[in-house]
Amino acid sequence: MELLQLQYFLAVARLEHMTEAARSLHVTQSSLSKTIARLEEDLGVPLFDRTGRKLRLNEYGSRFLRRAERALFELEQGKQEINDLNNLDYGTIELAVTNFSASPNILGEFRIKYPNIHFHVQMLTTQEMITLLQRGDVDFGLSSPPVHEDDIECQVVLSTPVLIAVPKGHPLAERSSVSLTELKNEWFVGMKKGYRARDWIDSVCESAGFVPSYVYEGNEPARLTALVEAGVGIAFIPSTAMNSQEPVRYLQVEDRQLVIEIALFWNKNRYISRVAQEFRQVVLNYYGAGAPIV
């Protein structure tokens, strides 16, 4: 069994499409097909159910995928550890976020300290982030609210109130606070389902007796305030994202204490390079330390 076979198998298993996997690996489809066929021959079982051009992992493939991911994960950790010993001031930090609002300040501060470190930042749903952390594809996730997984270390870096943003001219604009039940007939703009902050807000509203009606659901938190300003809808906005220069009114919630926690998390089993440790400290210092989740 060859390392290349495992790498090719992972690509096909994750995409379940031979053409797309070949494209992602920059190899020909025929070469990829032959490599997968040799792997299945070595194992003595088929790893995929094939229907025409469609592929789907079967039970053998699903079981082997978990082992293959673990094996490649450990090899990648070894590679990173060696690179860390050899090049302390070079490398890449892979960061996944659900809200990019504070990230530019954090990255800018770290860039001053380590000008040769390359950043790759992805905006994802929390579940997508967890999947990449578990695979070892990203170093850190920054999200709200925190997650609880056996293999994920999580540290709360900030607790912040959630406010209601309404446009000028809105019937509630001259008030300083509002009860949740008063919002049941409003139109909302918010994040897509799958972002834990959105899911949490929905559950809070449901406990107050209504389901929010959304006219916009997206994956760019920074866009929400502009949509509120334009009168598209109202929004739940963390106080850290509040901009007093914008023509938007922010109201407190009267009947409930809406506080959301922002957390930094990482894979407990992944090797954390010295540069990554420094990045983690920059994040903790930026938010004023924080408390670990136990």
C-alpha positions in Angstrom: 0.0 0.0 0.0 1.4 3.4 -1.0 1.1 6.8 0.5 -0.1 8.1 -2.9 -2.9 5.6 -2.9 -4.2 6.9 0.4 -4.0 10.5 -0.7 -5.9 9.8 -3.9 -8.5 7.7 -2.0 -9.2 10.6 0.5 -9.8 13.0 -2.4 -12.2 10.6 -4.1 -13.9 9.6 -0.8 -14.6 13.3 0.1 -15.9 14.3 -3.3 -17.4 11.0 -4.4 -16.7 12.1 -7.9 -13.8 10.8 -10.0 -13.5 13.8 -12.4 -13.7 16.4 -9.6 -11.2 14.5 -7.5 -8.8 14.2 -10.5 -9.1 17.9 -11.1 -8.4 18.7 -7.4 -5.3 16.5 -7.5 -4.1 17.8 -10.8 -3.9 14.3 -12.3 -5.7 12.6 -15.2 -8.9 10.7 -14.4 -7.5 7.5 -15.9 -4.4 7.7 -13.6 -6.6 8.3 -10.6 -9.0 5.4 -11.5 -6.1 3.0 -11.9 -4.6 4.0 -8.5 -8.0 3.5 -6.8 -8.4 0.1 -8.5 -4.9 -1.0 -7.3 -5.8 0.1 -3.7 -9.0 -2.0 -3.9 -7.0 -4.9 -5.3 -4.5 -4.6 -2.4 -7.4 -4.6 0.1 -9.3 -7.3 -1.6 -12.6 -5.4 -1.4 -14.4 -2.6 -3.3 -14.4 0.7 -1.4 -17.1 2.4 -3.5 -20.5 1.5 -4.9 -20.5 2.5 -8.6 -23.6 3.5 -10.5 -22.6 4.7 -13.9 -20.3 7.6 -13.3 -21.5 8.1 -9.7 -19.5 6.9 -6.7 -20.5 6.4 -3.2 -18.5 5.1 -0.3 -19.7 1.7 0.8 -19.3 0.2 4.3 -15.7 -1.0 3.5 -14.8 2.5 2.2 -16.3 4.3 5.2 -14.4 2.2 7.7 -11.2 2.5 5.7 -11.6 6.3 5.3 -11.4 6.8 9.1 -8.2 4.9 9.3 -6.7 6.6 6.2 -7.5 10.0 7.6 -5.9 9.2 10.9 -2.8 7.8 9.2 -2.3 10.8 7.0 -3.1 13.1 9.9 -0.2 11.7 11.9 2.2 11.9 9.0 1.2 15.5 8.4 1.8 16.3 12.1 5.3 14.8 11.8 6.0 16.9 8.8 4.8 20.1 10.5 6.9 19.3 13.6 10.1 18.8 11.5 9.3 22.0 9.6 8.8 23.9 12.8 12.2 22.8 14.1 13.8 23.9 10.8 12.0 27.1 10.1 10.7 28.9 13.2 9.8 32.1 11.4 8.2 30.7 8.2 5.1 28.7 7.5 1.4 29.0 7.2 -1.5 29.4 9.7 -4.8 28.1 8.6 -7.7 29.9 10.3 -11.4 29.3 10.0 -13.9 31.9 11.3 -17.7 32.4 11.3 -17.3 36.2 11.7 -14.5 38.1 10.1 -15.1 41.4 12.0 -12.2 41.2 14.5 -9.9 39.1 12.4 -8.2 41.9 10.4 -7.0 43.5 13.6 -5.7 40.2 15.0 -4.0 39.3 11.7 -2.5 42.7 11.4 -1.0 42.6 14.9 0.5 39.1 14.2 1.8 40.2 10.8 3.9 42.9 12.5 5.5 40.2 14.8 5.9 37.5 12.1 6.1 39.2 8.7 7.0 36.0 6.9 4.1 33.9 8.1 1.4 33.3 5.4 -2.3 33.3 6.5 -5.1 31.5 4.9 -8.5 32.4 6.3 -11.8 30.7 5.5 -15.3 31.8 6.5 -17.3 28.7 7.3 -20.3 27.4 9.2 -19.4 26.0 12.6 -19.9 22.4 11.5 -17.7 22.9 8.5 -15.0 24.4 10.8 -15.2 21.4 13.2 -14.9 19.0 10.3 -11.7 20.7 9.0 -10.3 20.9 12.6 -10.9 17.2 13.1 -9.2 16.4 9.8 -6.2 18.6 10.7 -6.8 20.9 7.8 -7.0 24.1 9.9 -5.0 25.2 12.9 -7.6 27.2 14.7 -11.3 28.1 14.6 -12.7 31.4 15.9 -16.5 31.2 16.3 -19.5 31.8 18.5 -20.9 30.2 20.5 -18.4 27.6 21.8 -18.5 24.0 20.6 -18.2 20.9 22.7 -16.4 17.9 21.1 -14.2 15.3 22.6 -11.2 16.1 20.3 -11.6 19.8 20.3 -10.0 22.2 22.8 -12.1 25.3 23.3 -11.3 28.6 25.1 -13.8 31.4 25.5 -12.1 34.7 24.7 -15.0 37.1 25.0 -18.5 37.3 26.3 -20.5 40.1 24.6 -24.2 41.3 24.8 -26.4 40.8 21.7 -28.3 43.9 20.7 -31.2 44.6 18.3 -30.2 46.8 15.3 -33.1 48.8 13.7 -32.9 51.5 11.0 -33.6 55.1 11.6 -37.3 55.8 11.1 -38.3 52.4 12.5 -41.1 52.5 15.1 -38.6 51.2 17.7 -35.8 53.5 16.7 -36.4 56.1 19.5 -36.4 53.5 22.2 -33.4 52.2 24.2 -34.7 48.7 24.8 -37.3 46.2 23.6 -38.8 42.9 24.7 -38.4 39.9 22.4 -42.1 39.3 22.1 -42.4 42.8 20.5 -40.3 41.5 17.6 -42.5 38.6 16.6 -44.0 40.4 13.6 -40.7 41.9 12.4 -38.7 40.9 9.3 -35.1 39.9 10.1 -31.8 39.7 8.3 -29.3 37.2 9.6 -26.8 34.4 9.0 -27.7 31.1 7.3 -28.8 28.2 9.3 -25.8 26.1 10.3 -24.0 29.1 11.9 -24.3 28.4 15.6 -25.0 32.0 16.5 -28.0 32.0 14.1 -29.2 28.7 15.5 -28.8 30.0 19.0 -30.8 33.2 18.3 -33.6 31.1 16.7 -33.8 28.9 19.7 -34.0 32.0 22.0 -36.8 33.5 19.9 -38.7 30.2 19.9 -38.5 30.1 23.7 -40.1 33.5 23.6 -43.0 32.1 21.5 -42.2 33.0 17.9 -40.0 31.9 15.0 -38.1 34.8 13.3 -39.1 35.5 9.7 -36.0 36.1 7.6 -35.9 38.1 4.4 -32.2 37.7 4.0 -29.9 34.8 5.1 -26.2 35.0 4.2 -22.7 34.2 5.3 -21.2 37.7 5.7 -22.0 39.1 9.1 -20.5 42.5 8.2 -23.3 42.9 5.5 -26.1 42.7 8.1 -25.8 46.3 9.4 -25.9 47.7 5.8 -29.1 45.7 5.2 -30.6 47.1 8.4 -29.6 50.6 7.4 -31.3 50.1 4.0 -34.5 49.1 5.8 -34.5 45.5 4.6 -35.0 44.1 8.1 -33.8 44.2 11.7 -31.0 42.1 13.1 -29.4 40.6 16.2 -25.9 42.1 16.3 -23.2 41.4 18.9 -22.1 44.6 20.7 -18.5 44.1 19.4 -19.8 44.7 15.9 -21.7 47.9 16.8 -20.5 51.0 14.9 -21.7 54.3 16.4 -20.9 56.1 13.1 -23.6 54.1 11.2 -27.2 55.5 11.0 -28.5 52.4 12.8 -30.1 52.3 16.3 -29.1 49.6 18.7 -31.6 48.4 21.4 -31.1 46.2 24.4 -33.3 43.2 25.1 -35.4 43.9 28.1 -36.7 40.5 29.2 -33.7 38.3 28.6 -30.0 38.5 29.1 -28.7 37.9 25.6 -25.0 37.3 25.9 -23.0 35.3 23.3 -19.5 33.9 23.8 -16.7 34.0 21.2 -14.3 31.1 21.4 -11.0 30.0 19.9 -10.7 26.3 19.4 -8.2 23.7 18.0 -7.7 20.0 17.6 -6.3 18.5 20.9 -4.4 15.8 18.9 -2.8 18.1 16.4 0.8 19.3 16.8 0.7 23.0 17.6 3.8 24.7 16.1 5.6 27.4 18.0 4.3 30.0 15.5 0.8 28.8 16.0 1.2 29.0 19.8 2.3 32.6 19.3 -0.8 33.3 17.2 -3.0 31.8 19.9 -1.4 34.1 22.5 -2.0 37.1 20.2 -5.7 36.2 20.0 -6.0 35.7 23.8 -4.2 39.0 24.4 -6.4 40.8 21.9 -9.6 39.7 23.6 -8.1 40.1 27.1 -7.2 36.4 27.9 -10.4 34.5 28.4 -11.5 31.4 30.3 -11.0 27.8 29.2 -14.1 25.6 28.8 -14.0 22.4 30.8 
